Amino acid sequence: MKKNKIAQIIPALRLKRDLHYFDYLIPETLAKQVKSGQLVEIPFRNQIIKGVILNLLESTEVDSEKIKEIYKIVDPLPFLSSWQLELIKYLADYYFVSMAVLLKMIIPQIPKRSMVSSEKFLQNFKFLKPPQPDLEINNVFKNRESVLLQYFKFEDKIKSYLGLISKVFNENKQIVIICPQLINIKKIFQFLGQYAEQTSILLNDLPKNKYWQEWSKIKSGEVKLIIGTRSAIFAPFSDLGLIIIDEEDNENHKQEEPNPRYNAKEVALKLGELLKAKVVLAALTPSLNSLAKVANNEWSFFKTSENKNLPRVEIIDKKEEFKKGNYSIFSEKLQKDIAAKLQKKEQVFLFLNRKGTATSLQCRDCGYVAICPICKLALTYYAAKQLICHHCGHKQDLFLFCPKCQSPNIKLTGAGTEKVETEIKKIFPQAKIIKIDLQTPSDDRSLEDFEIIIGTQYAFDYLNWQKVGLVGVINADIAFYLPDYRSLEKSYNLLAKITSYLDDSSKGLIIQTSVPENYIFQALKENDYKAFYEIEMEERKTLNYPPFVQLIKLIYQSVDFNGGQKEINEIYEDLKVKVKSVQVIITAPLLAYTEQVRGRFRWQIIIKVLSKNIKLDFLQELPENVIIDVDPENLL
């Protein structure tokens, strides 16, 4: 059999996790042309599809009579580089998905007609005068390891980015900045006017022709600076020198669905390793997992000058308000300060990070919240009058009297932004009030005329923080008691962001809570992130949560509740038989926090892997209809 007679080809299809590539015969007419990485057309299940050559072999164990031939080579030049094929292999193994699924996501659609798109992504974009770059940031290049960059002001972030970009640009290498959302791209791009002609903005929702044009410019090395959301991490870089992950603590870097459920941070770290590129992960409030990497000397740490002029932080005990007979969602102090700020013509932002229908069972007299005695996470209330932990399966009956103070004043807490808007209009009927939601115009000048702005975290990027004189956090407890191990971290980081955004001792931050004794408030008031970090990490170590273990979430869905319950229980029993190691903890299946999605019931099994040396091959044997979510962003 002649050399290079067989090509292993990854089809660009959504295939089962154990189907990666297929053997194809190389026709004599193409024998001298085929190369690894080429884009080809192949017959597959009665259709002609595209695929990429992974390997070239001299022979195969498959019966040659059953092997089909390559139909044609789409492009004689390799479509994907060897490092891209290596990345696909790694991610397929890490996230338990088919290489074919990754390939389908990574390669662009090639337009049938070669047309140069004249479309501008940001029409009539106004560039601002950039601040002087922070050249001290170039010290991050002294060592090879990844760097966690903590900044405290937006201006300091831009200065750091400009310093990094300037150095790498002068070395004629490419830079990619991965942002969590489109608004972040705009806020960074406005200071990059000097690089505009050599910048490509790469987004999945660009028109097909425009996307292909940008993809090709990156591949050829025509552009040096690439900015995009998480999918831009798969761009075909020609000589990458720097990867910046903007707001590394943001959940949007993780793809929740569909497969592959990758995290752009994990991809960036592997990419940095493959291409010897520097990886800088930047955040105002770094994630605890990233800080642990620094503590373990796996990453370097660079910090800009800290804020000295922080706002006045006041913690309001909602229990005391109830005792005074104030049952409004606004404390007396908050109402008084709102009135004072309105008189001074300063804006007020009322913040409530209420997503979905999350609730917690709470005593209005003593602040007691129903918490799992094993996991220390919130118990979820079910219509069957039961409280259930979504992680260990602990169950208990709904109580009518508080277990701590015996009060009958028990309530499912939680108010949405609509309720906040309705109530504040009753108190300040003359004020100009707006509620920010997904339909809010992105032009933040549209908010200039409003006196009171109501919104969730979504509003942060649209506010002009210079004009905001007071922030009132309506209920800081909402995120506390979501049944997720990261709930306190997320709560602290949100509040810490607000203090940095206000950045003025003449401004105020009023936080309303039923648990003022919680350690995050003390740490926040004293601007002591280290104290919060140490307590939280000790809790995670005790309860086996990241960064001390790896989490894997298995998701099973079924339109039939009884049949689904039966099957997920069988899967769980099968896992227990296969996994004997004490270094792997498998929880019993439970309904997900959001029980039904698009008419399907959802169950979860949480797996905790206590050692990096454990092989997870048993996951490959799971039924195809079980979703494997490696390193889930949350356990909801």
N, C-alpha and C positions, 0 to 999 in steps of 0.2 A: 504493500500500500504506500502511495507516494506521501512525502512529507507535506504537512499542512492540508491534508485531505479533509479533515473535520474541523468545523468551527463550532465552539460553544457560544450560543447566542442568547442574550437576555431579551425576551420580548417586552415591548412597552405595553403591558397589560396589568390589570389588577388580578393577580393570581393568588392561590393559596400560599400560606407561609412556607411550605416545604417545596414549592416549585420555583426554582431560581433561574435555570437556563436549560436549553435543549440543544442536542447535537444536530448539526446540519452538514450535508455534503457540500464541498466547494466545487462548483463546476470547473471543468478544465479551462474554460474561457476566462475565469476569474482567478485562477490559481496564483498568478504572479501579482495580483492587485490587492488581495485581502490583507488587512492589518488589524491588530487588536485595537478596539476603540472605534472602529468604523460603524457608521449608521448604514444598515442594510434593510432591504425588504425581504420578508420570508413568508411562505405559506404556513398558516396556522389555523387549524379548525375551519377549513373551508373558506378562509379569507386571506387576503394579503395584508400583513401588518408590518410595522417597523420594529427593529430591534438593534441591539448593539453587540458587536463581537467582544466576548470576554476573553476567550483563549483560543489558540490554534493548536490542534493536536494531530499527531501522525495517525492515530487509530482510535477506535471506540469499541466498547464492549457491546454496544447496541447493534442488532442485526442491520447491516448496511442497506438491505432491501426495504427496511421500514423507515429509513431516514430520508427526509425530503431535502431538496437542494435549495440553496440560497437563490432567491429570485433575481435580485440585482443589488449593486452597491449604490447607495444614494449619493455619497460623497467620497471621493477617493482619499481625502485627508481624514485622519482620525477625528471623529465627532466629539468623543470624550477622551481626556488625557488619562494616562495610567493612574495618576493620583485620584481622579474621579472614580475610576473603577474600584480602586482600593477603598475609597470612602464608602461607596455603595456596599461593598462586601462587609465592612465593619458595622455599618448602621443596620444592615439586614440581620446580622448576628445579634447586635445589642438590643434592637427593638423587636425581634422575633417577627419580622415581616419578610416577604419575598423581595429579592433583588428587583424583580419585575415591577413591583409597586413603587419602589424608589426611583427606578429608571423612568417610569411614566410621569412621575412628579417632576423629575429634574430636567428632562429634555423638552425644549420648546416645540411648539407646532411650527413647521416650516411653511411659510406662505406659498401657495401654488404659483403666484407671480411675484417676481422680485420687484418690490416697490419700496422706495425710500419714503418713510413716513415723515411728514413735516410737522406733525402734531407736537406741541409743547406740553409736557406734563403740568407745569406750573405757568399758566398764561399770565403775561404782564406781571411777572414776579418782581417785587421790589427788594433789592439787596440792601442790607444795612452795613454801615461802616463797622468792620470787625474790631474787637479789642486787640491789644497787643498779645501775641502768643506767649504762653508760659513755656519758656525754653528749658526751665528746670525739669519739666516733665520728661525730657529726653533721657533722664537718668534711668527711666524704666527699661531702657535698652541694654543696660549694663549686664543684666543677667538673662538667661534664656527662658526662665519660667514665666508663666502667665502673671498678669498684674491686676490687682483689685484697686481701682481708683475711686476714692470717696471725695466728693465735692460737697460744698455747702451752699453755694450760690450758682445760679444758672450761668452767670458771667464767667465764673471760675471754670465751669465745665467747658464752655466754648473756648476759653483761653488754653485749656489743656488739650482739647481736640486739635486746635490750630497748631499748637507746638508739635504734636505728634505727626499731624499731616504734613507739616512743612519739612520735617526731617526725612520722612519716607518718600515724599514727593521728590526731594532733591536727590535721592538715591535711585530715582526712576523706577520705583516699584509701585504696585497697586495697593490701594487701601480700600477696605470695605467697612461701612458703618451700618450695623443692624439695629434698627429702631423698633420699639414695640408697636407704634401706631403711626399713621400718616401725619398727624399733627406734630409729632416729634421730628419727622423728616423736615417738615416746613420750618420749624423753629431753628433747626441746625443749618439747613441749606441757606437761610437768609444771610448768613455770615460767610458764605463760601463763594462770593462773587468772583474773586480772583481765580478760582478753580472751575468756574462754571462751564467753560468750553471743554474741559477734560473730565466732566462729571457725568455719570449715568445714574438715573434714578430707575431702579428695577422693581416693579410691582407686578404681582400676578394678574391684576385686573387691567393692565394696559391692553390696548387693542393688539391683536395678534401680530400685525405688521410691525408696530412700534416695539413690542416686546422682542421680536426676532432681531430687529435692528440694534437694540441696546445689547442684547445677548451677544451678537456677533462683534460689536465694538469692544466688548469686554474680552472676548476670546482672542481677538487680534492684538490686544494691548493698546488700542487706539485711545481708550479712556483709562485714567489712572485712579479716579476716585469713584467708588460705587456706593450708593446709599439705597437702602430698601428695608422692608420689613423682613420677617424671619426667613422667607423663602429665598431671599437674595444671598443667603449664605451658600447656596448651591450654584452660584454664578460660575462660569467657566474661566476662572482667573488665569492669566498668562504668567504673571510674576508677582505673586502676592507677598507683601511685606508686613502688613498690619491689619488686624481685625479688631474693631471696636464694637463691643456690645453695649449699646446705650440703655440706661436704666435696667441693669441686669436683674434687678429684683422683680421686674414686671412679669406678670403671668402670661402676657401675650407672646412671650418668646417660646412658649410651649404650644404645640399644635394638639388640641384636644380631640378633634376628629376631622376627617376620617384618618385611617392609617396612611402613612406612618405617623405615629404619635411622638414625633421627635421634639427635642428641645434645641433651639438654635445655639444655646450655650455649649451643649455637649458636642454638637457638630463643629462649632468653632474651635473647641479645644483639640479635637481630632485633626481638623484642618491645619491648625497651627503646627501640630506635630508632623503632619505629612509634608507641608510646604516650608517648614522652618520659618513660619511667620509669627510675629509677636501678637499675642492676644491680650487685649486690655478690656476688662469688664468694669464699667463705670456705673456708679449709683450714688444718689444722695443718701439713701438708707440701704446699705448692702444687705443681701439676704444672709441669714445665719449660716446657711450651708457654705456660702462663699467666705464668710469670716472664719469659719472653721478651717478652710483650706489655708488661709493665712496663718492661723494659729498653729497648724501642723507643718508649717514651713514648706507647703506645696506651691503656694503662690507668693509673690511679693506684694507689698502694700504701699500705696502712695496716697497721701492725703493733702488736700489744699488747705488753706488757712480757714480755721473754724469761725463761725459767726460769734461775735461778742455782744451784738445788740439784739438780743432775742426778745420776743413779745412777753407781756405779762400773762402767765398761765394760771388760771383759777379752776379748781375742781369743785363742782357743785354736787352735793349729795341729794339725790332725788328723794330719798327716804325722808329727809328733813323737810323737803317741800311738801310732801304728803301730810306730814305731822302738822304743818302750818295751815293745812286745808287748801293748799294750792295743787289742784289736780290737772292743771294745764300742762302741756308738753314743754312749755317754756318756764324756766325758773324765774323768780322775781328779779334776781340779779341780771339774768340775760335780758329780760324785758326792759329793765332800767338802762342797761348799757346800750341796747339797740336804740332807744329813744335819744340817748346822749350823742351817739354817733350820727344819727340822722340829722340832729340839730347842727352838727359840725360839717354836714355835707360829705360825710365819709360813707363808703359802701359797707354793707353788712352781708356776710356770706353765712347762710345757715346750712350746715353740712349734715347729711344723713346718708351713710353708706348702706342703704337698704337695697339689696338685690333679691329679687324673687319674693318668696313668702316665708323666709326664715323667721322662726319664732323660738322663744325659750320660755320655760315655766319659771316664774320668779315670784318671790314674796315681796310685796310692796312695803312691808313694815321693816324687815331686817335685811332685805337684799339677797336672801338665799336663792340660789339657782340650782335646779336639778342637774347634778353632775354625776357621771359614771364613777363609782368608787374604785374601779380598776384602771380605767384609761384617763380619768380626769378631764374628759370631754363632755360636752353637753348631751343630755338625753333628749331624744326627739319624741314629741307627743303624737300619738296615733289615735284615730277615732275610736279604737277599741278600748280607750281609756287606759292605755299602757304607755310607759316611758321606756324607750329602747335605745341602747347604745349601738351605733352603727359599726363599731369596730370589734368589740369582743362579744357582742350578743347579750350582754347583761340586760335583764328586764325587771321592771318593777311596776306595781300598780300606781295609777294616778292618785296623788294625795289631795285631800281636801283641806288639811291643816298643815302649816309649815313645819317640817321636821325639826327646825332649829328653834323657832320662837312660839310655835303652836298657833300662830295667827291664821285666821281664815281668809286673809286678804291676799289670795293667790291669783295671779293673772298671767295669761300668755302675753308676753310683751312684744312690742314692735309697732312702729308707725311708719308709713311710707311718706314719700315727698309730697304726694297730693294732700295728705292730711296736714302736713306742716304748712303748705301753702294756704289751705282753707283757714287754719287757726290764726296764722300771722296776719291775714287780711282783716280778721275780726278785731285784732288788737291795734293794728296800724292801717286803718282803712284809707288814709290819704297817701300812703307810701306807694311808690312805683315798684312793683314786685314782679319778678320773673322766675320761673322754674326751669332749670336747664335739664334737657334730656337729649336723647340721640338726634332729635330733629332740630336742635339749636343750630343756628347758622355758625359756621366756623370763624366768621369775622368777629373778633372779640370787641371791635368798636361798637357792635350792636348792643353791648351790655353797658356802655358808658352812661346811658341816661337812667339806668335803674338804680334804686336805692337799696333794695334787699334782693339778693340772689339766693335761690334755693337749689341745691343740687347734691349729687353723689360725687364720687371721685372723678367721674367723667368730666366734671366741670373744672377741675384743677388747671387743665391746659388752656382753657378759654378765658379764665379770669385775668384781669389786669391787677396783679397783686399789689402794685403800688397804690392803687385807689382803695383797696380793702383795708378798713380800719378795725374791723372786729369779725372774728369767726366764732360762731356758736355751734358746738357739736351737740346735736339734739339728744342722741342716745349712744354713748360710746360703747354700750354693752352689746349692741346688736352682733358685731362680728366676734366678740369674746366667746360666745356660747354656740357658735356653729360647731357641729361635730367634726372638727378638723384640727389636726395637731398644730397647724400653722396659724390658727386664729389669733393668738396673742401677738405673734410676730407681725402679722399683717396689720393688726390694730395699732401697735406701737409705731410701726413704720409710717402709717398714714398720718398719725398725729405729729410725728417728728417732721414729716414733710411740711405740714401746715406751719409749724413754728419757724422753719427755715424760710418758707415763702413770705411770711409776714415780716421777719427780719427788721424789727423796729420795736424798741421798748415802749413807745407811745401807743402801740397797737395791743389788742387784747385777744386772747384765746380762752373761751369759756367752755369747759367740758362737763357735760351733765352725765352722771353715772349713778347707779345704785350700789356700786362697790368701790368707793373712793380709796379703800385700803389696798386695792390691787397694786402690786409692785410696779406695774408699768407707769402708773401715774406719778409715783415718787421719782422714778427714773426720768420721766419726762420733765417734771418741774425743775429738777436739778441738772437737766441736760446731761444725764449720766447713762450713756448707752452701754457702757461696760457693765454696770450693775445689772441692767436688764439682760444682757447677753449671758452673764454668768449664771443667773438664776434659771433662765430658760434652757440653757444647755444642760444644766444638771437635771432638769425635769425630763428632757428628751433622752438623756443617757439612761435614766432610771426606767423609762417606759419604752425603750427600744424604738426610737424614732430617728430619722435622719438628723444630722449627718453620721450618726453612729451605726445606722443600718441602711440597707437599700430597701426601698418599698416597691412593690409591684402590685398593681390593682388589676384583678381579673373581672371583667364585666360580661354578664350573660343577659340576653334579652329574649323575651317571648311574649307573644300576644295572648297566650293561654297561661293564666296564673298557676293553676294546679300542675299542669304539665311542665312548666318552667321550673317550678319549685322542686319537682321530682328530679328533673335532669340536673339542676345545679347541685343538689344534694349528692347525686351519684358522682358528679365530677369531683366534688370535695372529698368523698370517701376514697375515690381512686387516687387522688393526690396524696392523701394520708398514707396509703399503702406504698406508693412509689418513693415518697420523700421520707427517709429514715433519719436524716441528720438533725441533731438538736440545734444546729446553727440556722435552721429554717423554721420559722413560725408561720403556720397557716391558720387563719381565722375561719370560723364557720361562715357559710354564706348568709348574707342579710340583704334585704331590700335596700337599694340605694337611697340616698337622701331625697333625690327626686325620683319617686317610685316609677313614674311612667313618662316616657318620652315618645312622642309620635305614635301613641297607642300601644306601645310595648312596655311591659313590666321589666324593670332592671334589677338584677341582683349583683352583689359584689363579694368577692373573696379577696382579702388583703393578705399579701405574703410579705413577711419581714425576713430579709437575708442578713444574717448577723456577721458573716465573714466574706471577704472579697474572694476567697479561694474556692467558694462553693460553685460548682458547675450547675447551671440551670437548664440542662438538657431536657429535663422532664417537662418543661413548658412547651417544647416543640411537639409533644405528643397530645397536647390539648385539642379538643374538637375545634374545627375551623370557626365555628360560630361563637367561640369564647374570645373576647377582645383582650389582648394583653397590653396593659398600659404601664410601661417601665418608667420609674421616677415620676409618678403622677404629681401634678402641681397641687392637688388637694385630694381629700378622701371623701368628698361629698357625693 
